[in-house]
Amino acid sequence: GPIYAVADAYREWRDLTDEEVMEILEEIRKSRKR
């Protein structure tokens, strides 16, 4: 899904760890629930 595409993009751009990517995904998920 699009969320995973965002995660892959963050990994490529920022070279983040999986934990950091998961934190970003949680923030995205929270903001979408409103």
mmJSON file of the N, C-alpha and C atoms, coordinates in Angstrom:
{"data_MODEL":{"atom_site":{
"group_PDB":["ATOM","ATOM","ATOM","ATOM","ATOM","ATOM","ATOM","ATOM","ATOM","ATOM","ATOM","ATOM","ATOM","ATOM","ATOM","ATOM","ATOM","ATOM","ATOM","ATOM","ATOM","ATOM","ATOM","ATOM","ATOM","ATOM","ATOM","ATOM","ATOM","ATOM","ATOM","ATOM","ATOM","ATOM","ATOM","ATOM","ATOM","ATOM","ATOM","ATOM","ATOM","ATOM","ATOM","ATOM","ATOM","ATOM","ATOM","ATOM","ATOM","ATOM","ATOM","ATOM","ATOM","ATOM","ATOM","ATOM","ATOM","ATOM","ATOM","ATOM","ATOM","ATOM","ATOM","ATOM","ATOM","ATOM","ATOM","ATOM","ATOM","ATOM","ATOM","ATOM","ATOM","ATOM","ATOM","ATOM","ATOM","ATOM","ATOM","ATOM","ATOM","ATOM","ATOM","ATOM","ATOM","ATOM","ATOM","ATOM","ATOM","ATOM","ATOM","ATOM","ATOM","ATOM","ATOM","ATOM","ATOM","ATOM","ATOM","ATOM","ATOM","ATOM"],
"id":[1,2,3,4,5,6,7,8,9,10,11,12,13,14,15,16,17,18,19,20,21,22,23,24,25,26,27,28,29,30,31,32,33,34,35,36,37,38,39,40,41,42,43,44,45,46,47,48,49,50,51,52,53,54,55,56,57,58,59,60,61,62,63,64,65,66,67,68,69,70,71,72,73,74,75,76,77,78,79,80,81,82,83,84,85,86,87,88,89,90,91,92,93,94,95,96,97,98,99,100,101,102],
"type_symbol":["N","C","C","N","C","C","N","C","C","N","C","C","N","C","C","N","C","C","N","C","C","N","C","C","N","C","C","N","C","C","N","C","C","N","C","C","N","C","C","N","C","C","N","C","C","N","C","C","N","C","C","N","C","C","N","C","C","N","C","C","N","C","C","N","C","C","N","C","C","N","C","C","N","C","C","N","C","C","N","C","C","N","C","C","N","C","C","N","C","C","N","C","C","N","C","C","N","C","C","N","C","C"],
"label_atom_id":["N","CA","C","N","CA","C","N","CA","C","N","CA","C","N","CA","C","N","CA","C","N","CA","C","N","CA","C","N","CA","C","N","CA","C","N","CA","C","N","CA","C","N","CA","C","N","CA","C","N","CA","C","N","CA","C","N","CA","C","N","CA","C","N","CA","C","N","CA","C","N","CA","C","N","CA","C","N","CA","C","N","CA","C","N","CA","C","N","CA","C","N","CA","C","N","CA","C","N","CA","C","N","CA","C","N","CA","C","N","CA","C","N","CA","C","N","CA","C"],
"label_alt_id":[null,null,null,null,null,null,null,null,null,null,null,null,null,null,null,null,null,null,null,null,null,null,null,null,null,null,null,null,null,null,null,null,null,null,null,null,null,null,null,null,null,null,null,null,null,null,null,null,null,null,null,null,null,null,null,null,null,null,null,null,null,null,null,null,null,null,null,null,null,null,null,null,null,null,null,null,null,null,null,null,null,null,null,null,null,null,null,null,null,null,null,null,null,null,null,null,null,null,null,null,null,null],
"label_comp_id":["GLY","GLY","GLY","PRO","PRO","PRO","ILE","ILE","ILE","TYR","TYR","TYR","ALA","ALA","ALA","VAL","VAL","VAL","ALA","ALA","ALA","ASP","ASP","ASP","ALA","ALA","ALA","TYR","TYR","TYR","ARG","ARG","ARG","GLU","GLU","GLU","TRP","TRP","TRP","ARG","ARG","ARG","ASP","ASP","ASP","LEU","LEU","LEU","THR","THR","THR","ASP","ASP","ASP","GLU","GLU","GLU","GLU","GLU","GLU","VAL","VAL","VAL","MET","MET","MET","GLU","GLU","GLU","ILE","ILE","ILE","LEU","LEU","LEU","GLU","GLU","GLU","GLU","GLU","GLU","ILE","ILE","ILE","ARG","ARG","ARG","LYS","LYS","LYS","SER","SER","SER","ARG","ARG","ARG","LYS","LYS","LYS","ARG","ARG","ARG"],
"label_asym_id":["A","A","A","A","A","A","A","A","A","A","A","A","A","A","A","A","A","A","A","A","A","A","A","A","A","A","A","A","A","A","A","A","A","A","A","A","A","A","A","A","A","A","A","A","A","A","A","A","A","A","A","A","A","A","A","A","A","A","A","A","A","A","A","A","A","A","A","A","A","A","A","A","A","A","A","A","A","A","A","A","A","A","A","A","A","A","A","A","A","A","A","A","A","A","A","A","A","A","A","A","A","A"],
"label_entity_id":["1","1","1","1","1","1","1","1","1","1","1","1","1","1","1","1","1","1","1","1","1","1","1","1","1","1","1","1","1","1","1","1","1","1","1","1","1","1","1","1","1","1","1","1","1","1","1","1","1","1","1","1","1","1","1","1","1","1","1","1","1","1","1","1","1","1","1","1","1","1","1","1","1","1","1","1","1","1","1","1","1","1","1","1","1","1","1","1","1","1","1","1","1","1","1","1","1","1","1","1","1","1"],
"label_seq_id":[1,1,1,2,2,2,3,3,3,4,4,4,5,5,5,6,6,6,7,7,7,8,8,8,9,9,9,10,10,10,11,11,11,12,12,12,13,13,13,14,14,14,15,15,15,16,16,16,17,17,17,18,18,18,19,19,19,20,20,20,21,21,21,22,22,22,23,23,23,24,24,24,25,25,25,26,26,26,27,27,27,28,28,28,29,29,29,30,30,30,31,31,31,32,32,32,33,33,33,34,34,34],
"pdbx_PDB_ins_code":[null,null,null,null,null,null,null,null,null,null,null,null,null,null,null,null,null,null,null,null,null,null,null,null,null,null,null,null,null,null,null,null,null,null,null,null,null,null,null,null,null,null,null,null,null,null,null,null,null,null,null,null,null,null,null,null,null,null,null,null,null,null,null,null,null,null,null,null,null,null,null,null,null,null,null,null,null,null,null,null,null,null,null,null,null,null,null,null,null,null,null,null,null,null,null,null,null,null,null,null,null,null],
"Cartn_x":[0.829,0.0,0.855,0.23,0.967,1.821,1.38,2.162,3.532,3.573,4.851,5.73,5.119,5.889,6.563,5.849,6.426,7.606,7.441,8.517,9.757,9.567,10.701,11.38,10.579,11.134,11.97,11.458,12.22,13.531,13.487,14.7,15.739,15.3,16.25,16.791,15.884,16.302,17.167,16.76,17.366,18.224,18.151,18.882,18.517,17.222,16.747,16.767,16.79,16.674,15.208,14.96,13.581,12.772,13.408,12.69,12.238,13.119,12.771,11.636,11.695,10.631,9.303,9.323,8.092,7.505,8.372,7.882,7.183,7.774,7.17,5.812,5.745,4.479,3.406,3.793,2.821,2.276,3.147,2.694,1.732,2.037,1.155,-0.201,-0.174,-1.409,-2.271,-1.639,-2.38,-3.016,-2.277,-2.799,-3.946,-3.951,-5.007,-6.297,-6.228,-7.424,-8.368,-7.922,-8.766,-9.977],
"Cartn_y":[-1.21,0.0,1.249,2.406,3.675,3.933,3.445,3.664,3.008,1.809,1.125,1.819,2.418,3.184,4.361,4.995,6.101,5.596,4.435,3.874,3.614,3.047,2.778,4.074,5.103,6.394,6.969,6.909,7.414,6.661,5.35,4.553,5.008,5.233,5.619,7.023,7.965,9.361,9.585,8.987,9.316,8.194,7.012,5.855,5.599,5.621,5.412,3.93,3.668,2.286,1.869,0.571,0.083,0.67,0.809,1.365,2.786,3.575,4.957,5.012,4.122,4.073,3.71,2.754,2.352,3.494,4.304,5.46,6.436,6.651,7.544,6.993,5.69,5.089,5.25,5.113,5.291,6.71,7.696,9.089,9.3,8.695,8.813,8.19,7.01,6.312,7.142,7.728,8.544,9.745,10.389,11.589,11.246,10.039,9.638,9.269,8.907,8.441,9.581,10.83,11.963,12.082],
"Cartn_z":[0.0,0.0,0.0,-0.075,-0.138,1.098,2.262,3.484,3.352,2.803,2.653,1.625,0.621,-0.362,0.327,1.248,2.019,2.838,3.472,4.288,3.443,2.267,1.383,0.973,0.701,0.303,1.445,2.671,3.81,3.964,3.771,3.905,2.894,1.661,0.616,0.842,1.198,1.331,2.555,3.664,4.939,5.519,4.928,5.45,6.912,7.176,8.533,8.89,10.189,10.645,10.591,10.673,10.645,11.801,12.979,14.127,13.846,13.236,12.918,11.899,10.908,9.905,10.565,11.483,12.153,12.967,13.585,14.338,13.408,12.232,11.241,10.811,10.566,10.136,11.207,12.487,13.563,13.567,13.341,13.294,12.133,10.981,9.816,10.138,10.772,11.093,12.042,13.067,14.035,13.349,12.477,11.819,10.868,10.335,9.398,10.111,11.383,12.1,12.459,12.389,12.773,11.869],
"occupancy":[1.0,1.0,1.0,1.0,1.0,1.0,1.0,1.0,1.0,1.0,1.0,1.0,1.0,1.0,1.0,1.0,1.0,1.0,1.0,1.0,1.0,1.0,1.0,1.0,1.0,1.0,1.0,1.0,1.0,1.0,1.0,1.0,1.0,1.0,1.0,1.0,1.0,1.0,1.0,1.0,1.0,1.0,1.0,1.0,1.0,1.0,1.0,1.0,1.0,1.0,1.0,1.0,1.0,1.0,1.0,1.0,1.0,1.0,1.0,1.0,1.0,1.0,1.0,1.0,1.0,1.0,1.0,1.0,1.0,1.0,1.0,1.0,1.0,1.0,1.0,1.0,1.0,1.0,1.0,1.0,1.0,1.0,1.0,1.0,1.0,1.0,1.0,1.0,1.0,1.0,1.0,1.0,1.0,1.0,1.0,1.0,1.0,1.0,1.0,1.0,1.0,1.0],
"B_iso_or_equiv":[0.0,0.0,0.0,0.0,0.0,0.0,0.0,0.0,0.0,0.0,0.0,0.0,0.0,0.0,0.0,0.0,0.0,0.0,0.0,0.0,0.0,0.0,0.0,0.0,0.0,0.0,0.0,0.0,0.0,0.0,0.0,0.0,0.0,0.0,0.0,0.0,0.0,0.0,0.0,0.0,0.0,0.0,0.0,0.0,0.0,0.0,0.0,0.0,0.0,0.0,0.0,0.0,0.0,0.0,0.0,0.0,0.0,0.0,0.0,0.0,0.0,0.0,0.0,0.0,0.0,0.0,0.0,0.0,0.0,0.0,0.0,0.0,0.0,0.0,0.0,0.0,0.0,0.0,0.0,0.0,0.0,0.0,0.0,0.0,0.0,0.0,0.0,0.0,0.0,0.0,0.0,0.0,0.0,0.0,0.0,0.0,0.0,0.0,0.0,0.0,0.0,0.0],
"pdbx_formal_charge":[null,null,null,null,null,null,null,null,null,null,null,null,null,null,null,null,null,null,null,null,null,null,null,null,null,null,null,null,null,null,null,null,null,null,null,null,null,null,null,null,null,null,null,null,null,null,null,null,null,null,null,null,null,null,null,null,null,null,null,null,null,null,null,null,null,null,null,null,null,null,null,null,null,null,null,null,null,null,null,null,null,null,null,null,null,null,null,null,null,null,null,null,null,null,null,null,null,null,null,null,null,null],
"auth_seq_id":[1,1,1,2,2,2,3,3,3,4,4,4,5,5,5,6,6,6,7,7,7,8,8,8,9,9,9,10,10,10,11,11,11,12,12,12,13,13,13,14,14,14,15,15,15,16,16,16,17,17,17,18,18,18,19,19,19,20,20,20,21,21,21,22,22,22,23,23,23,24,24,24,25,25,25,26,26,26,27,27,27,28,28,28,29,29,29,30,30,30,31,31,31,32,32,32,33,33,33,34,34,34],
"auth_comp_id":["GLY","GLY","GLY","PRO","PRO","PRO","ILE","ILE","ILE","TYR","TYR","TYR","ALA","ALA","ALA","VAL","VAL","VAL","ALA","ALA","ALA","ASP","ASP","ASP","ALA","ALA","ALA","TYR","TYR","TYR","ARG","ARG","ARG","GLU","GLU","GLU","TRP","TRP","TRP","ARG","ARG","ARG","ASP","ASP","ASP","LEU","LEU","LEU","THR","THR","THR","ASP","ASP","ASP","GLU","GLU","GLU","GLU","GLU","GLU","VAL","VAL","VAL","MET","MET","MET","GLU","GLU","GLU","ILE","ILE","ILE","LEU","LEU","LEU","GLU","GLU","GLU","GLU","GLU","GLU","ILE","ILE","ILE","ARG","ARG","ARG","LYS","LYS","LYS","SER","SER","SER","ARG","ARG","ARG","LYS","LYS","LYS","ARG","ARG","ARG"],
"auth_asym_id":["A","A","A","A","A","A","A","A","A","A","A","A","A","A","A","A","A","A","A","A","A","A","A","A","A","A","A","A","A","A","A","A","A","A","A","A","A","A","A","A","A","A","A","A","A","A","A","A","A","A","A","A","A","A","A","A","A","A","A","A","A","A","A","A","A","A","A","A","A","A","A","A","A","A","A","A","A","A","A","A","A","A","A","A","A","A","A","A","A","A","A","A","A","A","A","A","A","A","A","A","A","A"],
"auth_atom_id":["N","CA","C","N","CA","C","N","CA","C","N","CA","C","N","CA","C","N","CA","C","N","CA","C","N","CA","C","N","CA","C","N","CA","C","N","CA","C","N","CA","C","N","CA","C","N","CA","C","N","CA","C","N","CA","C","N","CA","C","N","CA","C","N","CA","C","N","CA","C","N","CA","C","N","CA","C","N","CA","C","N","CA","C","N","CA","C","N","CA","C","N","CA","C","N","CA","C","N","CA","C","N","CA","C","N","CA","C","N","CA","C","N","CA","C","N","CA","C"],
"pdbx_PDB_model_num":[1,1,1,1,1,1,1,1,1,1,1,1,1,1,1,1,1,1,1,1,1,1,1,1,1,1,1,1,1,1,1,1,1,1,1,1,1,1,1,1,1,1,1,1,1,1,1,1,1,1,1,1,1,1,1,1,1,1,1,1,1,1,1,1,1,1,1,1,1,1,1,1,1,1,1,1,1,1,1,1,1,1,1,1,1,1,1,1,1,1,1,1,1,1,1,1,1,1,1,1,1,1]
}}}
